[in-house]
Amino acid sequence: MVTRARSDSIVDDSRPAKRQKTSPTDIDSTVSDPAPYFAGALFTEGNIKVLAQQYKTARPWKHVVIDKIFTESLLTCVKDEILEHLSFTEKETDIYKVRC
């Protein structure tokens, strides 16, 4: 077996080669109970039984429709955060418009 010396190459060690995995604790450790962000009676025992029954009897495939899942205040905060932190550039051709 023949071995060769490695050539001198420029290696950028300032950033990791792969994106690091995040765990749920890395995302936001200040939220301990997410239940207040959901609609009022969503997690009550009675509502859970009703949803389970709806799921079992749903046709043509098993599903459940939850009309109001989140509180209005959470949705408003999410909308405001999106509008504040995201920006789009609209590009247009004669065929279509794209937001990048």
PDB file as gemmi writes it, atoms N, CA and C in Angstrom:
CRYST1    1.000    1.000    1.000  90.00  90.00  90.00 P 1                      
ATOM      1  N   MET A   1       0.840  -1.171   0.000  1.00  0.00           N  
ATOM      2  CA  MET A   1       0.000   0.000   0.000  1.00  0.00           C  
ATOM      3  C   MET A   1       0.886   1.235   0.000  1.00  0.00           C  
ATOM      4  N   VAL A   2       0.563   2.146  -0.903  1.00  0.00           N  
ATOM      5  CA  VAL A   2       1.328   3.372  -1.038  1.00  0.00           C  
ATOM      6  C   VAL A   2       0.535   4.501  -0.400  1.00  0.00           C  
ATOM      7  N   THR A   3       1.191   5.264   0.425  1.00  0.00           N  
ATOM      8  CA  THR A   3       0.539   6.420   1.037  1.00  0.00           C  
ATOM      9  C   THR A   3       1.226   7.670   0.550  1.00  0.00           C  
ATOM     10  N   ARG A   4       0.440   8.716   0.453  1.00  0.00           N  
ATOM     11  CA  ARG A   4       0.983   9.994   0.025  1.00  0.00           C  
ATOM     12  C   ARG A   4       0.699  11.031   1.088  1.00  0.00           C  
ATOM     13  N   ALA A   5       1.571  11.996   1.148  1.00  0.00           N  
ATOM     14  CA  ALA A   5       1.379  13.096   2.094  1.00  0.00           C  
ATOM     15  C   ALA A   5       0.245  13.973   1.585  1.00  0.00           C  
ATOM     16  N   ARG A   6      -0.512  14.465   2.478  1.00  0.00           N  
ATOM     17  CA  ARG A   6      -1.643  15.329   2.128  1.00  0.00           C  
ATOM     18  C   ARG A   6      -1.122  16.696   1.692  1.00  0.00           C  
ATOM     19  N   SER A   7      -1.732  17.199   0.631  1.00  0.00           N  
ATOM     20  CA  SER A   7      -1.290  18.506   0.144  1.00  0.00           C  
ATOM     21  C   SER A   7      -1.797  19.598   1.083  1.00  0.00           C  
ATOM     22  N   ASP A   8      -1.083  20.694   1.064  1.00  0.00           N  
ATOM     23  CA  ASP A   8      -1.515  21.834   1.866  1.00  0.00           C  
ATOM     24  C   ASP A   8      -2.756  22.435   1.215  1.00  0.00           C  
ATOM     25  N   SER A   9      -3.842  22.463   1.961  1.00  0.00           N  
ATOM     26  CA  SER A   9      -5.063  23.067   1.438  1.00  0.00           C  
ATOM     27  C   SER A   9      -5.604  24.033   2.473  1.00  0.00           C  
ATOM     28  N   ILE A  10      -6.347  24.973   1.985  1.00  0.00           N  
ATOM     29  CA  ILE A  10      -6.936  25.959   2.881  1.00  0.00           C  
ATOM     30  C   ILE A  10      -8.227  25.384   3.436  1.00  0.00           C  
ATOM     31  N   VAL A  11      -8.283  25.278   4.735  1.00  0.00           N  
ATOM     32  CA  VAL A  11      -9.474  24.747   5.393  1.00  0.00           C  
ATOM     33  C   VAL A  11     -10.045  25.849   6.265  1.00  0.00           C  
ATOM     34  N   ASP A  12     -11.321  26.131   6.070  1.00  0.00           N  
ATOM     35  CA  ASP A  12     -11.994  27.172   6.857  1.00  0.00           C  
ATOM     36  C   ASP A  12     -12.636  26.519   8.082  1.00  0.00           C  
ATOM     37  N   ASP A  13     -11.973  26.631   9.226  1.00  0.00           N  
ATOM     38  CA  ASP A  13     -12.496  26.045  10.464  1.00  0.00           C  
ATOM     39  C   ASP A  13     -13.402  27.005  11.224  1.00  0.00           C  
ATOM     40  N   SER A  14     -13.674  28.162  10.656  1.00  0.00           N  
ATOM     41  CA  SER A  14     -14.464  29.153  11.382  1.00  0.00           C  
ATOM     42  C   SER A  14     -15.943  28.794  11.456  1.00  0.00           C  
ATOM     43  N   ARG A  15     -16.420  27.953  10.569  1.00  0.00           N  
ATOM     44  CA  ARG A  15     -17.819  27.553  10.623  1.00  0.00           C  
ATOM     45  C   ARG A  15     -17.910  26.040  10.439  1.00  0.00           C  
ATOM     46  N   PRO A  16     -18.909  25.412  11.029  1.00  0.00           N  
ATOM     47  CA  PRO A  16     -19.022  23.952  10.931  1.00  0.00           C  
ATOM     48  C   PRO A  16     -19.373  23.527   9.498  1.00  0.00           C  
ATOM     49  N   ALA A  17     -18.948  22.331   9.150  1.00  0.00           N  
ATOM     50  CA  ALA A  17     -19.201  21.816   7.814  1.00  0.00           C  
ATOM     51  C   ALA A  17     -20.670  21.493   7.612  1.00  0.00           C  
ATOM     52  N   LYS A  18     -21.343  21.073   8.660  1.00  0.00           N  
ATOM     53  CA  LYS A  18     -22.755  20.723   8.567  1.00  0.00           C  
ATOM     54  C   LYS A  18     -23.556  21.568   9.544  1.00  0.00           C  
ATOM     55  N   ARG A  19     -24.808  21.755   9.212  1.00  0.00           N  
ATOM     56  CA  ARG A  19     -25.681  22.484  10.121  1.00  0.00           C  
ATOM     57  C   ARG A  19     -25.907  21.617  11.363  1.00  0.00           C  
ATOM     58  N   GLN A  20     -25.776  22.223  12.514  1.00  0.00           N  
ATOM     59  CA  GLN A  20     -25.949  21.503  13.763  1.00  0.00           C  
ATOM     60  C   GLN A  20     -27.416  21.211  14.013  1.00  0.00           C  
ATOM     61  N   LYS A  21     -27.699  20.037  14.529  1.00  0.00           N  
ATOM     62  CA  LYS A  21     -29.070  19.687  14.879  1.00  0.00           C  
ATOM     63  C   LYS A  21     -29.496  20.480  16.091  1.00  0.00           C  
ATOM     64  N   THR A  22     -30.773  20.837  16.118  1.00  0.00           N  
ATOM     65  CA  THR A  22     -31.287  21.542  17.278  1.00  0.00           C  
ATOM     66  C   THR A  22     -32.227  20.629  18.022  1.00  0.00           C  
ATOM     67  N   SER A  23     -32.218  20.747  19.292  1.00  0.00           N  
ATOM     68  CA  SER A  23     -33.145  19.972  20.105  1.00  0.00           C  
ATOM     69  C   SER A  23     -34.252  20.915  20.558  1.00  0.00           C  
ATOM     70  N   PRO A  24     -35.377  20.377  21.003  1.00  0.00           N  
ATOM     71  CA  PRO A  24     -36.460  21.255  21.453  1.00  0.00           C  
ATOM     72  C   PRO A  24     -36.031  22.230  22.535  1.00  0.00           C  
ATOM     73  N   THR A  25     -35.051  21.875  23.339  1.00  0.00           N  
ATOM     74  CA  THR A  25     -34.600  22.782  24.387  1.00  0.00           C  
ATOM     75  C   THR A  25     -33.779  23.932  23.821  1.00  0.00           C  
ATOM     76  N   ASP A  26     -33.198  23.746  22.618  1.00  0.00           N  
ATOM     77  CA  ASP A  26     -32.418  24.817  22.000  1.00  0.00           C  
ATOM     78  C   ASP A  26     -33.311  25.911  21.433  1.00  0.00           C  
ATOM     79  N   ILE A  27     -34.524  25.570  21.050  1.00  0.00           N  
ATOM     80  CA  ILE A  27     -35.391  26.509  20.350  1.00  0.00           C  
ATOM     81  C   ILE A  27     -35.860  27.618  21.274  1.00  0.00           C  
ATOM     82  N   ASP A  28     -36.566  27.288  22.321  1.00  0.00           N  
ATOM     83  CA  ASP A  28     -37.017  28.309  23.260  1.00  0.00           C  
ATOM     84  C   ASP A  28     -37.284  27.643  24.601  1.00  0.00           C  
ATOM     85  N   SER A  29     -36.379  27.797  25.504  1.00  0.00           N  
ATOM     86  CA  SER A  29     -36.514  27.144  26.801  1.00  0.00           C  
ATOM     87  C   SER A  29     -37.423  27.919  27.746  1.00  0.00           C  
ATOM     88  N   THR A  30     -37.884  29.108  27.353  1.00  0.00           N  
ATOM     89  CA  THR A  30     -38.742  29.892  28.234  1.00  0.00           C  
ATOM     90  C   THR A  30     -40.186  29.414  28.207  1.00  0.00           C  
ATOM     91  N   VAL A  31     -40.592  28.700  27.158  1.00  0.00           N  
ATOM     92  CA  VAL A  31     -41.967  28.206  27.065  1.00  0.00           C  
ATOM     93  C   VAL A  31     -42.006  26.810  27.670  1.00  0.00           C  
ATOM     94  N   SER A  32     -42.629  26.684  28.832  1.00  0.00           N  
ATOM     95  CA  SER A  32     -42.690  25.385  29.480  1.00  0.00           C  
ATOM     96  C   SER A  32     -43.992  24.665  29.174  1.00  0.00           C  
ATOM     97  N   ASP A  33     -45.079  25.403  28.970  1.00  0.00           N  
ATOM     98  CA  ASP A  33     -46.377  24.798  28.690  1.00  0.00           C  
ATOM     99  C   ASP A  33     -46.991  25.492  27.484  1.00  0.00           C  
ATOM    100  N   PRO A  34     -47.080  24.798  26.348  1.00  0.00           N  
ATOM    101  CA  PRO A  34     -47.630  25.434  25.155  1.00  0.00           C  
ATOM    102  C   PRO A  34     -49.153  25.538  25.156  1.00  0.00           C  
ATOM    103  N   ALA A  35     -49.833  24.916  26.083  1.00  0.00           N  
ATOM    104  CA  ALA A  35     -51.300  24.887  26.105  1.00  0.00           C  
ATOM    105  C   ALA A  35     -51.955  26.269  26.069  1.00  0.00           C  
ATOM    106  N   PRO A  36     -51.414  27.302  26.729  1.00  0.00           N  
ATOM    107  CA  PRO A  36     -52.067  28.616  26.667  1.00  0.00           C  
ATOM    108  C   PRO A  36     -52.119  29.223  25.265  1.00  0.00           C  
ATOM    109  N   TYR A  37     -51.288  28.746  24.357  1.00  0.00           N  
ATOM    110  CA  TYR A  37     -51.275  29.286  23.002  1.00  0.00           C  
ATOM    111  C   TYR A  37     -52.339  28.650  22.116  1.00  0.00           C  
ATOM    112  N   PHE A  38     -52.969  27.588  22.587  1.00  0.00           N  
ATOM    113  CA  PHE A  38     -54.006  26.917  21.830  1.00  0.00           C  
ATOM    114  C   PHE A  38     -55.374  27.389  22.301  1.00  0.00           C  
ATOM    115  N   ALA A  39     -56.381  27.139  21.477  1.00  0.00           N  
ATOM    116  CA  ALA A  39     -57.741  27.555  21.794  1.00  0.00           C  
ATOM    117  C   ALA A  39     -58.166  26.986  23.154  1.00  0.00           C  
ATOM    118  N   GLY A  40     -59.031  27.732  23.843  1.00  0.00           N  
ATOM    119  CA  GLY A  40     -59.416  27.465  25.220  1.00  0.00           C  
ATOM    120  C   GLY A  40     -59.690  26.033  25.616  1.00  0.00           C  
ATOM    121  N   ALA A  41     -60.670  25.381  25.013  1.00  0.00           N  
ATOM    122  CA  ALA A  41     -61.090  24.064  25.473  1.00  0.00           C  
ATOM    123  C   ALA A  41     -60.501  22.930  24.645  1.00  0.00           C  
ATOM    124  N   LEU A  42     -59.465  23.196  23.898  1.00  0.00           N  
ATOM    125  CA  LEU A  42     -58.929  22.188  22.997  1.00  0.00           C  
ATOM    126  C   LEU A  42     -58.423  20.948  23.717  1.00  0.00           C  
ATOM    127  N   PHE A  43     -57.780  21.124  24.859  1.00  0.00           N  
ATOM    128  CA  PHE A  43     -57.168  19.993  25.556  1.00  0.00           C  
ATOM    129  C   PHE A  43     -58.001  19.456  26.715  1.00  0.00           C  
ATOM    130  N   THR A  44     -59.263  19.835  26.802  1.00  0.00           N  
ATOM    131  CA  THR A  44     -60.099  19.269  27.864  1.00  0.00           C  
ATOM    132  C   THR A  44     -60.400  17.814  27.533  1.00  0.00           C  
ATOM    133  N   GLU A  45     -60.622  17.027  28.560  1.00  0.00           N  
ATOM    134  CA  GLU A  45     -60.852  15.591  28.366  1.00  0.00           C  
ATOM    135  C   GLU A  45     -62.076  15.339  27.482  1.00  0.00           C  
ATOM    136  N   GLY A  46     -63.122  16.113  27.699  1.00  0.00           N  
ATOM    137  CA  GLY A  46     -64.334  15.941  26.895  1.00  0.00           C  
ATOM    138  C   GLY A  46     -64.096  16.238  25.421  1.00  0.00           C  
ATOM    139  N   ASN A  47     -63.366  17.306  25.128  1.00  0.00           N  
ATOM    140  CA  ASN A  47     -63.085  17.659  23.739  1.00  0.00           C  
ATOM    141  C   ASN A  47     -62.186  16.634  23.074  1.00  0.00           C  
ATOM    142  N   ILE A  48     -61.244  16.091  23.816  1.00  0.00           N  
ATOM    143  CA  ILE A  48     -60.356  15.066  23.263  1.00  0.00           C  
ATOM    144  C   ILE A  48     -61.165  13.834  22.879  1.00  0.00           C  
ATOM    145  N   LYS A  49     -62.141  13.452  23.703  1.00  0.00           N  
ATOM    146  CA  LYS A  49     -62.991  12.301  23.382  1.00  0.00           C  
ATOM    147  C   LYS A  49     -63.848  12.577  22.150  1.00  0.00           C  
ATOM    148  N   VAL A  50     -64.376  13.792  22.041  1.00  0.00           N  
ATOM    149  CA  VAL A  50     -65.188  14.161  20.869  1.00  0.00           C  
ATOM    150  C   VAL A  50     -64.339  14.107  19.607  1.00  0.00           C  
ATOM    151  N   LEU A  51     -63.138  14.661  19.654  1.00  0.00           N  
ATOM    152  CA  LEU A  51     -62.251  14.647  18.494  1.00  0.00           C  
ATOM    153  C   LEU A  51     -61.855  13.217  18.115  1.00  0.00           C  
ATOM    154  N   ALA A  52     -61.617  12.375  19.115  1.00  0.00           N  
ATOM    155  CA  ALA A  52     -61.266  10.981  18.845  1.00  0.00           C  
ATOM    156  C   ALA A  52     -62.419  10.261  18.152  1.00  0.00           C  
ATOM    157  N   GLN A  53     -63.639  10.511  18.599  1.00  0.00           N  
ATOM    158  CA  GLN A  53     -64.807   9.886  17.986  1.00  0.00           C  
ATOM    159  C   GLN A  53     -64.995  10.393  16.554  1.00  0.00           C  
ATOM    160  N   GLN A  54     -64.817  11.684  16.343  1.00  0.00           N  
ATOM    161  CA  GLN A  54     -64.915  12.237  14.993  1.00  0.00           C  
ATOM    162  C   GLN A  54     -63.876  11.611  14.069  1.00  0.00           C  
ATOM    163  N   TYR A  55     -62.688  11.395  14.588  1.00  0.00           N  
ATOM    164  CA  TYR A  55     -61.622  10.782  13.802  1.00  0.00           C  
ATOM    165  C   TYR A  55     -61.992   9.361  13.402  1.00  0.00           C  
ATOM    166  N   LYS A  56     -62.523   8.603  14.349  1.00  0.00           N  
ATOM    167  CA  LYS A  56     -62.860   7.200  14.089  1.00  0.00           C  
ATOM    168  C   LYS A  56     -63.967   7.063  13.051  1.00  0.00           C  
ATOM    169  N   THR A  57     -64.917   7.987  13.032  1.00  0.00           N  
ATOM    170  CA  THR A  57     -66.066   7.864  12.139  1.00  0.00           C  
ATOM    171  C   THR A  57     -65.942   8.693  10.863  1.00  0.00           C  
ATOM    172  N   ALA A  58     -64.870   9.409  10.678  1.00  0.00           N  
ATOM    173  CA  ALA A  58     -64.699  10.283   9.510  1.00  0.00           C  
ATOM    174  C   ALA A  58     -64.564   9.460   8.234  1.00  0.00           C  
ATOM    175  N   ARG A  59     -65.166   9.955   7.172  1.00  0.00           N  
ATOM    176  CA  ARG A  59     -65.110   9.300   5.870  1.00  0.00           C  
ATOM    177  C   ARG A  59     -64.789  10.324   4.800  1.00  0.00           C  
ATOM    178  N   PRO A  60     -64.168  10.070   3.725  1.00  0.00           N  
ATOM    179  CA  PRO A  60     -63.714   8.782   3.217  1.00  0.00           C  
ATOM    180  C   PRO A  60     -62.380   8.339   3.811  1.00  0.00           C  
ATOM    181  N   TRP A  61     -61.693   9.200   4.528  1.00  0.00           N  
ATOM    182  CA  TRP A  61     -60.481   8.823   5.248  1.00  0.00           C  
ATOM    183  C   TRP A  61     -60.556   9.418   6.644  1.00  0.00           C  
ATOM    184  N   LYS A  62     -59.761   8.890   7.537  1.00  0.00           N  
ATOM    185  CA  LYS A  62     -59.802   9.344   8.927  1.00  0.00           C  
ATOM    186  C   LYS A  62     -59.161  10.734   9.031  1.00  0.00           C  
ATOM    187  N   HIS A  63     -59.909  11.673   9.615  1.00  0.00           N  
ATOM    188  CA  HIS A  63     -59.421  13.031   9.792  1.00  0.00           C  
ATOM    189  C   HIS A  63     -60.290  13.758  10.820  1.00  0.00           C  
ATOM    190  N   VAL A  64     -59.798  14.877  11.287  1.00  0.00           N  
ATOM    191  CA  VAL A  64     -60.531  15.748  12.208  1.00  0.00           C  
ATOM    192  C   VAL A  64     -60.302  17.182  11.752  1.00  0.00           C  
ATOM    193  N   VAL A  65     -61.353  17.988  11.792  1.00  0.00           N  
ATOM    194  CA  VAL A  65     -61.247  19.399  11.475  1.00  0.00           C  
ATOM    195  C   VAL A  65     -61.362  20.176  12.778  1.00  0.00           C  
ATOM    196  N   ILE A  66     -60.345  20.972  13.073  1.00  0.00           N  
ATOM    197  CA  ILE A  66     -60.356  21.814  14.269  1.00  0.00           C  
ATOM    198  C   ILE A  66     -60.463  23.253  13.774  1.00  0.00           C  
ATOM    199  N   ASP A  67     -61.613  23.874  14.038  1.00  0.00           N  
ATOM    200  CA  ASP A  67     -61.870  25.213  13.500  1.00  0.00           C  
ATOM    201  C   ASP A  67     -60.911  26.266  14.044  1.00  0.00           C  
ATOM    202  N   LYS A  68     -60.805  26.378  15.334  1.00  0.00           N  
ATOM    203  CA  LYS A  68     -59.893  27.362  15.934  1.00  0.00           C  
ATOM    204  C   LYS A  68     -58.906  26.599  16.799  1.00  0.00           C  
ATOM    205  N   ILE A  69     -57.667  26.507  16.309  1.00  0.00           N  
ATOM    206  CA  ILE A  69     -56.665  25.743  17.054  1.00  0.00           C  
ATOM    207  C   ILE A  69     -55.763  26.661  17.879  1.00  0.00           C  
ATOM    208  N   PHE A  70     -55.458  27.866  17.369  1.00  0.00           N  
ATOM    209  CA  PHE A  70     -54.578  28.787  18.071  1.00  0.00           C  
ATOM    210  C   PHE A  70     -55.346  30.009  18.551  1.00  0.00           C  
ATOM    211  N   THR A  71     -54.805  30.673  19.560  1.00  0.00           N  
ATOM    212  CA  THR A  71     -55.402  31.912  20.042  1.00  0.00           C  
ATOM    213  C   THR A  71     -55.097  33.035  19.049  1.00  0.00           C  
ATOM    214  N   GLU A  72     -55.967  34.009  19.009  1.00  0.00           N  
ATOM    215  CA  GLU A  72     -55.777  35.150  18.101  1.00  0.00           C  
ATOM    216  C   GLU A  72     -54.510  35.924  18.441  1.00  0.00           C  
ATOM    217  N   SER A  73     -54.200  36.027  19.737  1.00  0.00           N  
ATOM    218  CA  SER A  73     -53.005  36.788  20.131  1.00  0.00           C  
ATOM    219  C   SER A  73     -51.726  36.123  19.618  1.00  0.00           C  
ATOM    220  N   LEU A  74     -51.662  34.786  19.617  1.00  0.00           N  
ATOM    221  CA  LEU A  74     -50.491  34.093  19.096  1.00  0.00           C  
ATOM    222  C   LEU A  74     -50.369  34.329  17.596  1.00  0.00           C  
ATOM    223  N   LEU A  75     -51.467  34.228  16.879  1.00  0.00           N  
ATOM    224  CA  LEU A  75     -51.426  34.439  15.434  1.00  0.00           C  
ATOM    225  C   LEU A  75     -51.022  35.868  15.091  1.00  0.00           C  
ATOM    226  N   THR A  76     -51.472  36.824  15.866  1.00  0.00           N  
ATOM    227  CA  THR A  76     -51.089  38.215  15.646  1.00  0.00           C  
ATOM    228  C   THR A  76     -49.591  38.403  15.873  1.00  0.00           C  
ATOM    229  N   CYS A  77     -49.053  37.795  16.922  1.00  0.00           N  
ATOM    230  CA  CYS A  77     -47.613  37.890  17.196  1.00  0.00           C  
ATOM    231  C   CYS A  77     -46.801  37.241  16.088  1.00  0.00           C  
ATOM    232  N   VAL A  78     -47.256  36.097  15.589  1.00  0.00           N  
ATOM    233  CA  VAL A  78     -46.552  35.413  14.506  1.00  0.00           C  
ATOM    234  C   VAL A  78     -46.550  36.284  13.249  1.00  0.00           C  
ATOM    235  N   LYS A  79     -47.703  36.846  12.910  1.00  0.00           N  
ATOM    236  CA  LYS A  79     -47.807  37.725  11.734  1.00  0.00           C  
ATOM    237  C   LYS A  79     -46.854  38.909  11.867  1.00  0.00           C  
ATOM    238  N   ASP A  80     -46.863  39.559  13.033  1.00  0.00           N  
ATOM    239  CA  ASP A  80     -45.990  40.717  13.253  1.00  0.00           C  
ATOM    240  C   ASP A  80     -44.520  40.348  13.136  1.00  0.00           C  
ATOM    241  N   GLU A  81     -44.142  39.184  13.671  1.00  0.00           N  
ATOM    242  CA  GLU A  81     -42.755  38.746  13.603  1.00  0.00           C  
ATOM    243  C   GLU A  81     -42.341  38.462  12.162  1.00  0.00           C  
ATOM    244  N   ILE A  82     -43.230  37.842  11.407  1.00  0.00           N  
ATOM    245  CA  ILE A  82     -42.925  37.559  10.009  1.00  0.00           C  
ATOM    246  C   ILE A  82     -42.732  38.857   9.235  1.00  0.00           C  
ATOM    247  N   LEU A  83     -43.637  39.801   9.414  1.00  0.00           N  
ATOM    248  CA  LEU A  83     -43.536  41.063   8.682  1.00  0.00           C  
ATOM    249  C   LEU A  83     -42.299  41.861   9.074  1.00  0.00           C  
ATOM    250  N   GLU A  84     -41.862  41.713  10.324  1.00  0.00           N  
ATOM    251  CA  GLU A  84     -40.700  42.452  10.807  1.00  0.00           C  
ATOM    252  C   GLU A  84     -39.379  41.843  10.340  1.00  0.00           C  
ATOM    253  N   HIS A  85     -39.302  40.506  10.315  1.00  0.00           N  
ATOM    254  CA  HIS A  85     -38.013  39.849  10.095  1.00  0.00           C  
ATOM    255  C   HIS A  85     -37.803  39.278   8.698  1.00  0.00           C  
ATOM    256  N   LEU A  86     -38.850  39.123   7.911  1.00  0.00           N  
ATOM    257  CA  LEU A  86     -38.681  38.566   6.577  1.00  0.00           C  
ATOM    258  C   LEU A  86     -38.848  39.649   5.522  1.00  0.00           C  
ATOM    259  N   SER A  87     -38.054  39.538   4.487  1.00  0.00           N  
ATOM    260  CA  SER A  87     -38.210  40.465   3.372  1.00  0.00           C  
ATOM    261  C   SER A  87     -38.169  39.658   2.080  1.00  0.00           C  
ATOM    262  N   PHE A  88     -38.888  40.125   1.096  1.00  0.00           N  
ATOM    263  CA  PHE A  88     -38.968  39.444  -0.171  1.00  0.00           C  
ATOM    264  C   PHE A  88     -38.615  40.411  -1.290  1.00  0.00           C  
ATOM    265  N   THR A  89     -38.006  39.882  -2.311  1.00  0.00           N  
ATOM    266  CA  THR A  89     -37.727  40.649  -3.511  1.00  0.00           C  
ATOM    267  C   THR A  89     -38.586  40.068  -4.620  1.00  0.00           C  
ATOM    268  N   GLU A  90     -39.399  40.902  -5.213  1.00  0.00           N  
ATOM    269  CA  GLU A  90     -40.272  40.424  -6.274  1.00  0.00           C  
ATOM    270  C   GLU A  90     -39.541  40.489  -7.602  1.00  0.00           C  
ATOM    271  N   LYS A  91     -39.505  39.346  -8.295  1.00  0.00           N  
ATOM    272  CA  LYS A  91     -38.897  39.282  -9.613  1.00  0.00           C  
ATOM    273  C   LYS A  91     -40.001  38.931 -10.595  1.00  0.00           C  
ATOM    274  N   GLU A  92     -39.977  39.585 -11.727  1.00  0.00           N  
ATOM    275  CA  GLU A  92     -41.075  39.423 -12.669  1.00  0.00           C  
ATOM    276  C   GLU A  92     -40.551  39.218 -14.086  1.00  0.00           C  
ATOM    277  N   THR A  93     -41.166  38.263 -14.773  1.00  0.00           N  
ATOM    278  CA  THR A  93     -40.917  38.090 -16.198  1.00  0.00           C  
ATOM    279  C   THR A  93     -42.244  38.310 -16.912  1.00  0.00           C  
ATOM    280  N   ASP A  94     -42.246  38.124 -18.207  1.00  0.00           N  
ATOM    281  CA  ASP A  94     -43.511  38.285 -18.926  1.00  0.00           C  
ATOM    282  C   ASP A  94     -44.474  37.127 -18.673  1.00  0.00           C  
ATOM    283  N   ILE A  95     -43.977  36.052 -18.049  1.00  0.00           N  
ATOM    284  CA  ILE A  95     -44.810  34.876 -17.799  1.00  0.00           C  
ATOM    285  C   ILE A  95     -45.319  34.818 -16.357  1.00  0.00           C  
ATOM    286  N   TYR A  96     -44.480  35.136 -15.383  1.00  0.00           N  
ATOM    287  CA  TYR A  96     -44.857  34.956 -13.987  1.00  0.00           C  
ATOM    288  C   TYR A  96     -44.148  35.945 -13.067  1.00  0.00           C  
ATOM    289  N   LYS A  97     -44.633  36.007 -11.818  1.00  0.00           N  
ATOM    290  CA  LYS A  97     -44.009  36.798 -10.765  1.00  0.00           C  
ATOM    291  C   LYS A  97     -43.513  35.837  -9.690  1.00  0.00           C  
ATOM    292  N   VAL A  98     -42.341  36.102  -9.143  1.00  0.00           N  
ATOM    293  CA  VAL A  98     -41.770  35.251  -8.112  1.00  0.00           C  
ATOM    294  C   VAL A  98     -41.326  36.147  -6.955  1.00  0.00           C  
ATOM    295  N   ARG A  99     -41.602  35.719  -5.765  1.00  0.00           N  
ATOM    296  CA  ARG A  99     -41.079  36.418  -4.581  1.00  0.00           C  
ATOM    297  C   ARG A  99     -39.967  35.587  -3.999  1.00  0.00           C  
ATOM    298  N   CYS A 100     -38.777  36.148  -3.958  1.00  0.00           N  
ATOM    299  CA  CYS A 100     -37.590  35.438  -3.469  1.00  0.00           C  
ATOM    300  C   CYS A 100     -37.163  35.979  -2.138  1.00  0.00           C  
TER     301      CYS A 100                                                      
END                                                                             
